[in-house]
């Protein structure tokens, strides 16, 4: 079942306000477990994790910046 525009908008806010900060804390924790790797490895891990977090939520964020397609003119 597809999410409505309003539901996608609400879920995107929840993901950005709650999920993303939690994911950032998790990523920093993973880097800390590596005990100060080289700057290039650290950068590669951050870039990879920065891309990976958005892939599962692509369908939620798609079209959120556009006007509501179901709204009456």
C-alpha positions in Angstrom: 0.0 0.0 0.0 1.4 3.4 -1.0 1.7 6.1 1.5 -0.3 9.3 0.9 1.5 12.6 0.5 0.6 13.7 4.1 1.9 10.4 5.5 5.1 10.7 3.5 5.6 14.2 4.7 5.1 13.2 8.4 7.3 10.2 8.1 10.1 12.3 6.5 10.0 14.7 9.4 10.2 11.8 11.9 13.1 10.3 10.0 15.0 13.6 9.8 14.3 14.7 13.4 14.6 11.4 15.3 16.2 8.8 13.0 19.0 10.8 11.5 20.5 12.0 14.8 20.3 8.5 16.1 22.1 7.2 13.0 24.7 9.9 13.3 25.5 8.8 16.9 25.7 5.2 15.7 28.1 6.2 12.9 30.4 8.1 15.3 30.3 5.2 17.7 31.5 2.8 14.9 34.3 5.2 14.0 35.3 5.4 17.7 35.5 1.5 17.8 38.1 1.7 15.1 40.4 3.6 17.4 41.4 6.6 15.2 41.8 5.1 11.7 43.6 7.1 9.1 41.8 10.2 7.8 41.1 8.6 4.4 39.5 5.5 5.9 37.5 7.6 8.3 36.3 9.8 5.4 35.4 6.7 3.3 33.4 5.3 6.1 31.5 8.5 6.7 30.8 8.9 3.0 29.6 5.3 2.6 27.4 5.5 5.7 26.1 8.9 4.6 24.8 7.4 1.3 23.6 4.1 2.8 21.2 5.7 5.3 19.1 7.4 2.6 18.6 4.4 0.4 15.9 2.7 2.4 14.0 5.9 2.8 14.1 7.1 -0.9 10.4 6.3 -1.5 9.5 8.4 1.6 11.4 11.5 0.5 10.5 11.4 -3.2 8.3 14.4 -4.1 8.1 15.9 -0.6 9.3 19.3 -1.8 6.6 19.5 -4.5 3.0 20.8 -3.9 0.5 18.2 -2.7 -0.8 16.4 -5.8 -4.1 15.5 -4.2 -4.9 19.1 -3.0 -7.7 20.9 -4.7 -6.8 24.0 -6.6 
